[in-house]
Amino acid sequence: MLEAQPQNQLTAATLSAENPASIIQSKYQPVLLIAFILSLLALSLSANVVRADSAMPGAKVLTDLQMPESVMVHADGRVFISEIGGFGKNGDGRISVHYPDGSRKILAEGLNDPKGIDLFNNQLYVADIDHLLLFDLDGKKTILAKPADFQDKPIFLNDVEIDGLGNVYVSDSGDENG
């Protein structure tokens, strides 16, 4: 079972081949604050994804995004974008991949409100409302954690971050009540 923190706190997961979703309960409020700030930064950047201006000649504005939320860039130049779709509307979220040559493909569809994303060992981790998902770079989905896996049911998983050891941190923003 996942050891989830009360809303507005943080849970860390250690992933390994033997136990792909063992969870370490932690109270890293400073890390949560940093994750929150990074989420806001990603959101502000993703609203104008790769915005072209006079300081970036040759940059391209990406269009046809459905409420972009987070951006992650692979070392090979691919840009992964979580797209919420209609906020609060289940099944219309997706992850798109934008290639350096200008082409694009949809890596995953049918998500609820995918928000935070991170890459580790060529796998994409996605926070999607109350699930933690894992996608290989061909789009094969694995559910790492579902609501029942948490000690307290998550309300609004918002961001995901992975440290150099493979520990996965997922923030739950809760709701208007905390």
Steps between C-alpha positions, in 0.01 A plus 500: 500500500625851425564723796333820383535825684194707579414743225756770431785270601735273313555130445823345375510172312808286457472303179693182439462185292416300813238744629393751233292719728622473858433829672701684760288736707664839530424858599719707273315831511796691346509246216124541457544875478771459238281251308213747518720784371630278219139410412408866481805567285414209269141620482605854412742369239255246360226760451716642220696183435836586348385857447684675217614854552777728381744345751445155346529528124395178331292383798161353418167546675321168548128511433201269529576418862203416724567687828873419530616457858854362525800471273795260516786497249684176422877510446441426129288815460152347513257717694231321704193706591215402731172633365208512743231546234184624670582551867307249712382308194615139522650324202596797283855553631810394311877511476639637175856468373653772284814416304789730405407464131157654572299178489271395782323191627268411784675271748194436718129582481199443723657654810295702747690819591870416456713759670853450627738293288860390537743278310727240658682213324306570178166463672244777547329532838161678503286629789137459386251615767520199735728263306874490444561368148813384320541498121782355301601722210284294263187579703456175696326595825556354846300611804757545777252615763121515502287670769464183708881471520522815711435508874279806447323533166677766293282788385705692245841356416673797346867443439759228483876527544766229500836532669823346372442183703161431343290619792173638364335795677134571431318803639129500586359853487178389667193715446369833627481345849871417509 
